[in-house]
Structures are given as C-alpha cells and as structure tokens.
Amino acid sequence: MNHSWHNAFSSVLSDRQILESEPMSRHTTFGIGGPADCFLLPRSKKELCDICRISSEEGYPLFIIGGGANLLVRDKGIRGVVLSTELMNQLVRDGQSIIKDLGNPTVTLAQFALARGLAGMVFVSGITGPVGVAADMNAGTYSGEM
C-alpha cells in the first residue's frame, strides 16, 4: 500500500474507503479506464469536505466523479485523487421535500418520490447519472429540468 495516500486520508476514511491503483473501468458505465492513483469513497458530506481540504493542503490533484455515466478515462488512468460520491446515497423525506445526498442515481430519486406519493420527479428517471451531477449541470428532459 502506498503509505502516503493511506496516511493522508486514514484519519478521515476507513481502509475500505481508500483504494490505491483502483481500475477506473470498475467505476464507469462504459467499463473502460486505467487505474486511479488513489480512489476515495466518502460516505458523508463531512468526509467529502475533509478529503477536499487534505487534497488542497497536500497539493494533490483532485477529480470528483459520480456514478461514472458517460465518463471516458484513458488507459493510463488518473494521476492523483479520485473522489467518488457513489456511497453518498441517503434519501430522506421531509414533508413534501426530499433531502438527498450527491450519489443517488436519478432513477432512484424518482422511485423514492413515487413510493412516497410525491409528484414531479418522473422526468428525472430518464436522466443518467447521479442526482448531484444532474442538478449541477441543470439536466433535463422534455418534461422537466433540475
């Protein structure tokens, strides 16, 4: 194990959340891509913020990804830290609203809303990728937009 990556992030994440030389092909919908030097899987916003802070302090290049939809990674992989939001997937109903984490696939959000009788989210089931990315890029369909 590269002790510099492990040492840098072990105060924030468990060993299972720190992957070294992780093939990006396991994290893209196209199933392609060489290894990331350091692949991190935060479960909370605090962990995400701590990773960003540590990466900045240490001068590590940082790449943030969601579910890997439509992501092309070269065979040589990614140098630096890849932060994946795939484990940040909590959904909670709060009255007529849904509080969500970044990593939920959009279809999961639509299914969550439907199961709880909340209207207006059917259009997101046609958008690929995680909710955080869809909201950031103002993704939409003919029936609605984020």
C-alpha positions in Angstrom: 0.0 0.0 0.0 1.3 3.5 -0.8 1.7 4.8 2.7 1.5 8.5 1.6 -2.1 8.0 0.3 -3.2 5.9 3.2 -1.5 8.2 5.8 -3.0 11.3 4.2 -6.6 10.0 4.4 -6.7 7.4 7.1 -7.7 10.0 9.7 -10.9 10.6 7.7 -11.7 7.3 6.0 -11.6 3.6 6.8 -9.2 1.3 5.0 -12.1 0.0 2.8 -12.8 3.6 1.6 -9.2 4.1 0.4 -8.3 2.2 -2.8 -5.0 2.5 -4.5 -4.3 1.8 -8.1 -8.1 1.2 -8.5 -9.1 0.4 -12.1 -11.5 3.1 -13.3 -13.1 0.6 -15.5 -15.0 -0.6 -12.4 -16.5 2.9 -12.0 -17.5 3.9 -15.5 -20.7 2.8 -17.3 -18.5 2.2 -20.4 -16.3 -0.2 -18.4 -13.1 1.5 -19.5 -10.2 3.3 -17.9 -6.9 2.6 -16.2 -6.0 2.9 -12.6 -6.5 5.9 -10.3 -3.6 6.6 -8.1 -5.9 7.0 -5.1 -9.7 6.3 -5.2 -11.7 7.5 -2.3 -15.3 6.6 -1.3 -16.7 9.1 1.3 -20.0 8.3 2.9 -20.8 11.7 4.3 -20.5 15.4 3.5 -18.0 15.8 6.3 -15.8 13.1 4.8 -16.1 14.8 1.4 -15.1 18.2 2.8 -12.2 16.7 4.7 -10.9 14.9 1.5 -11.1 18.2 -0.4 -9.2 20.1 2.4 -6.5 17.4 2.7 -6.0 17.3 -1.1 -5.7 21.0 -1.3 -3.3 21.2 1.7 -1.1 18.4 0.2 -1.3 19.7 -3.4 -2.9 16.5 -4.7 -4.8 16.8 -8.0 -8.4 16.0 -7.1 -11.1 14.7 -9.5 -14.7 14.3 -8.3 -16.9 11.8 -10.0 -20.4 10.4 -9.5 -21.7 7.2 -10.9 -19.3 7.2 -13.9 -22.0 7.7 -16.5 -20.6 8.8 -19.9 -17.1 9.1 -18.3 -14.2 8.3 -20.5 -10.9 7.5 -18.7 -7.7 6.9 -20.6 -5.9 3.6 -20.3 -3.1 5.3 -18.3 -5.6 6.1 -15.6 -5.8 9.2 -13.4 -2.9 10.7 -11.5 -3.9 12.0 -8.1 -7.0 11.5 -6.1 -10.4 10.5 -7.5 -13.3 11.2 -5.1 -16.4 9.1 -5.9 -19.8 10.1 -4.5 -21.2 6.6 -5.2 -21.6 5.8 -1.4 -23.2 9.1 -0.6 -26.7 7.8 -1.3 -29.0 8.7 1.6 -32.6 9.8 0.8 -34.9 11.2 3.4 -38.4 12.6 3.1 -39.0 15.9 4.8 -42.7 16.8 4.4 -43.2 17.5 0.6 -39.4 17.6 0.0 -36.7 15.1 -0.4 -33.3 15.6 1.2 -30.7 13.7 -0.8 -27.0 13.0 -1.0 -25.0 13.5 -4.1 -24.5 9.9 -5.2 -28.1 8.7 -5.7 -28.9 7.7 -9.3 -31.6 9.9 -10.7 -33.9 6.9 -11.3 -33.6 6.0 -7.5 -34.8 9.5 -6.7 -37.8 9.2 -9.0 -38.7 5.8 -7.5 -38.3 7.2 -3.9 -40.6 10.0 -4.7 -43.2 7.8 -6.4 -43.2 5.3 -3.5 -44.0 8.2 -1.1 -46.7 9.8 -3.2 -44.6 12.8 -4.1 -45.2 14.2 -7.6 -43.0 16.0 -10.0 -39.9 13.7 -10.2 -40.9 11.3 -13.0 -38.9 13.2 -15.6 -35.6 12.5 -13.8 -35.9 8.8 -14.4 -34.8 9.4 -18.0 -31.6 11.2 -16.9 -28.5 9.0 -16.4 -26.0 9.6 -13.6 -26.2 10.8 -10.0 -28.6 13.5 -8.8 -25.7 15.8 -7.7 -24.3 15.9 -11.2 -27.7 16.2 -12.9 -28.5 19.2 -10.6 -25.2 20.8 -11.2 -25.5 20.7 -15.0 -29.2 21.6 -14.9 -30.0 18.3 -16.7 -33.5 17.9 -18.1 -35.9 16.2 -20.5 -38.8 17.4 -22.5 -40.9 17.0 -19.3 -38.8 19.0 -16.8 -35.4 20.1 -15.6 -33.4 20.1 -12.5 
